[in-house]
């Protein structure tokens, strides 16, 4: 697995948490080599990079939350014959099953979610928690709010 992120600290965290390699977007020279590409940036450049990285007949999973309209390179998507998967689950049964599978992975020790929480806030500090999320200062991965 290769993690691609513009933030050096995020690349470092990816390596700590199991990525085989990490690179900045401009450092990736493996266009069309990946069977599965998960776009998690929610940005147009991230979606364009994902389109470049996925191999013909590969899978492009859009996990990033795209809040603005996007123009995609449908010509390349069509030529590569890729499967584009929306990673946002809206169906309650599918969502419940996804959560169950995630909890099973945590219970089996395959995912250490505690190691991903780099910032903790009390309930009355919720505004500060959201500010930390938006700022994503070096070292930030996830924040938890305690009751």
N, C-alpha and C positions, 0 to 999 in steps of 0.2 A: 504494500500500500504506500502510495506517495501522497503526502500532504502538500498543498500549495497555498501559501498565504503571504500577503505583503508584509505582515508584521513578523520581525525576527523572533520575538518572544512566543508567538503562536506556533511558529515552526519548531521551536525548541520544545514546547509542550507536546506537540504532535509526536515528536521522536520519543519523548519520555513515556507517552501513553500508547506506544505500539506501532507508529508509522515506521516503515522501512527506510524512508528517505523523506526529506522536506526541501522545498525550494520556493523562491519568490516567483511570481507569475512570469517575469521576463527571463528567468533562468531555465525554463522548461523547454527542452528540445526533443521531446518524445511525441510529437504530434501524430495522432492516429494510432497510438500504441495501446491504449487502455480498453480492456473489455467492458469495464463499468466505470463511469465517471459520476460522482455525486457533486452537484453544484450546490454549495451552501452559502454563497456570498450574498445572494439577493440583489446582485448588481448586473447591469448589462455587460460590462467587461468580463465578469465571472462566467456568465452564460456563453459569451463568445469563446472564451478560453476552453470551457467544457466541450463546446462543439468541435473545436480543433483537436482536443485530446482524445475523444472517443474514437475507437476504431470502427471501420465498416462492420455493420451488423452487431455493434455493441449496444450498450444500454446507457442512456443519459438520464439520471435521476435528478429531478429538480426539487431540491429540498429548501433552497433559499426562498425567503419570503419576498416576492417581487411586488412592491406596493405601487409601482408606476407601470404604465403600459410598456411593453417591450417589442422591439422588432427583432425577429430571429432569422437566422440564415437558413430558411426552409429549403433552399436549393441544396445546401450541403447535407442537411438532415435527410432529405429525400435521396440524394446520391449515395450517401453512406448507408441508407436503409437501416437507420438506428431505431431502437425502441426508446421513446421518450416517456418517462414515468413521472407522474406527479407524486411526490413523496408526502403530500399533505393528506391526511386521512380525515374524512368528514363523516363517513358511515359509522354509526355507533358500534356495530358488531365488529367491524374491522379495527376500529380504534381500541376497543376492549381487548381484542386479540393481540394487537401490537403492544399494548401496555403489559399484558400478561407475559408475552415473550420477553420483553425487556426486564421485567421483574425476575423471571426465571434465570436470565443471564446474570443478573446481579446476585441472586441467591446462590447460583452455582460458582460464584467467584470469578466469572469471566470478564466482568466489568466492575471496576472500582470507582463508583460515582463519587465517593468521598474525596478522592484525589483530584477530582475536577473542580471542586468547590474551593476557590482561592480567596473569596471574600464572603464575610458573614455580617449580617445586619440584624438589629432588633426590629420588631414590627414598627416602632415609632421612627425608624430610620429608613423607611421604604423609599422616600424621595432620594436619599443618598445612594441607595441600592440601584435605582434606575439611572441616576447620574453616572455611577460606575459602569453600568452596562453600556451606556451610550459612549462614554469616554474611552473605554477599553484601554486603560493605561497598561504599560508593560507588566506582564505577569497575570493579568486578568484572564480567567477562563470562564468560570461561572460564579454567581453569587447566590447565597441562600438567605432567606429571611426567616428568622425564628419567631415563634409566637411568644 
